[in-house]
Amino acid sequence: MTGIHLSLIIIVALIVIGLAFYAGRLLYLLHMQTKTRKRNDASRRHYLNESIYTISMATAQQQCSLSEASIRLCVLLDHLNDQQHYPDSYPALHELYSRIKHMPTHDAWKALPKAQRREMERERDAHEAELESQILKEVEQLMARHLPSSDTSSKQ
């Protein structure tokens, strides 16, 4: 073997070692990224479960209106990213949400004439009265399924 062949073998070996180190580093970074993502997902799911439980409890204790609860709960349930189809599980909440989601809020609500606000309030109150008993049953179910101290995995 000549000196050139030996030099080429050493260079190739160094390149292979360098590439192996680089691949190992990339695998380690991927592992850490996956671990962080799972931790963040678990934290997010815990926050969502805690929020669902808190709003459900406030609704059951009549500290939160049914309309506000339906808006907040439907949005939170949509963000759970699991395979559950919540409109089927909680039809009254989603029905109220679909009936009132067109109503303006915040500054847009304040900008409405008083007569129009009163009319919308009557409409909302009628929807709430119609669905109240069903919604109260559904928030009890939500409280049982989304305990804040529970594991971050779904209890569905």
C-alpha positions in Angstrom: 0.0 0.0 0.0 1.3 3.4 -0.9 1.3 6.5 1.1 -1.5 8.0 -1.1 -3.8 5.0 -0.5 -3.2 5.2 3.3 -3.9 8.9 3.2 -7.1 8.4 1.3 -8.2 5.7 3.7 -7.5 8.0 6.7 -9.4 10.9 5.1 -12.4 8.6 4.2 -12.4 7.3 7.8 -12.4 10.8 9.2 -15.2 11.8 6.9 -17.3 8.7 7.9 -16.6 9.4 11.6 -17.6 13.1 11.1 -20.8 12.2 9.3 -21.6 9.6 12.0 -21.1 12.2 14.7 -23.3 14.7 12.8 -26.0 12.1 12.3 -25.9 11.2 16.0 -26.2 14.8 16.9 -29.2 15.3 14.6 -30.9 12.2 16.1 -30.3 13.6 19.6 -31.7 17.0 18.6 -34.8 15.3 17.1 -35.3 13.3 20.3 -35.1 16.4 22.4 -37.5 18.3 20.1 -40.0 15.4 20.3 -39.7 15.3 24.1 -40.3 19.1 24.3 -43.2 18.9 22.0 -44.8 16.1 24.0 -44.3 18.0 27.2 -45.8 21.2 25.6 -48.8 19.2 24.3 -49.3 17.6 27.7 -49.2 21.1 29.3 -51.6 22.5 26.8 -54.0 19.6 27.3 -53.8 20.1 31.1 -54.6 23.8 30.6 -57.5 23.0 28.3 -58.9 20.4 30.8 -58.6 22.8 33.7 -60.3 25.6 31.7 -63.1 23.3 30.7 -63.6 22.1 34.3 -63.5 25.7 35.7 -66.0 27.1 33.2 -68.3 24.0 33.6 -68.2 24.4 37.4 -69.0 28.1 37.1 -71.9 27.3 34.8 -73.2 24.6 37.1 -73.0 27.1 40.0 -74.8 29.7 37.9 -71.7 32.1 38.0 -71.4 32.0 34.2 -74.2 32.5 31.8 -75.2 29.6 29.5 -74.4 31.7 26.4 -70.9 32.6 27.6 -70.3 29.0 28.7 -71.4 27.6 25.4 -69.1 29.9 23.4 -66.1 29.3 25.6 -66.6 25.6 26.0 -67.2 24.9 22.3 -64.0 26.7 21.4 -62.0 24.9 24.1 -63.4 21.5 23.0 -62.5 22.3 19.4 -58.9 22.9 20.5 -58.5 19.5 22.3 -57.3 17.9 19.0 -58.5 14.4 19.8 -60.8 12.1 17.8 -63.9 12.9 19.9 -66.7 14.6 17.9 -67.9 16.9 20.7 -71.1 18.2 18.9 -72.4 14.6 19.2 -71.3 14.3 22.9 -72.7 17.8 24.0 -75.4 18.6 21.5 -77.2 21.3 23.7 -74.0 23.3 24.2 -73.2 23.2 20.5 -76.8 24.0 19.6 -76.8 27.1 21.8 -73.4 28.1 20.4 -74.7 27.8 16.8 -77.7 29.9 17.6 -75.8 32.8 19.2 -72.4 32.8 17.6 -73.6 35.4 15.1 -74.3 37.9 17.8 -71.8 40.7 18.2 -69.6 41.0 21.3 -67.5 43.6 23.1 -67.3 47.0 21.3 -69.6 45.8 18.4 -72.3 44.9 21.0 -71.9 48.4 22.7 -72.2 50.0 19.3 -75.6 48.5 18.6 -78.7 50.6 19.3 -80.4 49.7 22.6 -83.5 48.4 20.9 -81.5 45.9 18.9 -79.5 44.8 21.9 -82.7 44.2 23.9 -84.1 42.2 21.0 -80.9 40.1 20.8 -81.0 39.6 24.6 -84.6 38.4 24.4 -83.6 36.0 21.6 -80.6 34.7 23.6 -82.6 34.4 26.8 -85.2 32.3 25.0 -82.5 30.0 23.6 -81.0 29.7 27.0 -84.3 28.8 28.6 -85.1 26.2 26.0 -81.7 24.4 26.4 -80.9 25.1 30.1 -81.7 21.7 31.6 -79.8 19.9 28.9 -76.8 22.2 29.1 -76.6 21.8 32.9 -76.5 18.1 32.5 -73.7 18.4 29.9 -71.6 20.7 32.1 -71.8 18.1 34.8 -70.5 15.5 32.3 -67.7 17.9 31.3 -66.7 18.4 34.9 -66.4 14.7 35.4 -64.4 14.2 32.2 -62.0 17.1 32.5 -60.9 17.1 36.1 -57.9 19.6 36.5 -55.9 17.2 38.7 -56.4 14.3 36.3 -53.7 12.9 34.0 -53.1 15.0 31.0 -54.3 12.2 28.7 -57.9 12.2 27.7 -60.5 10.5 29.9 -62.9 10.0 27.0 
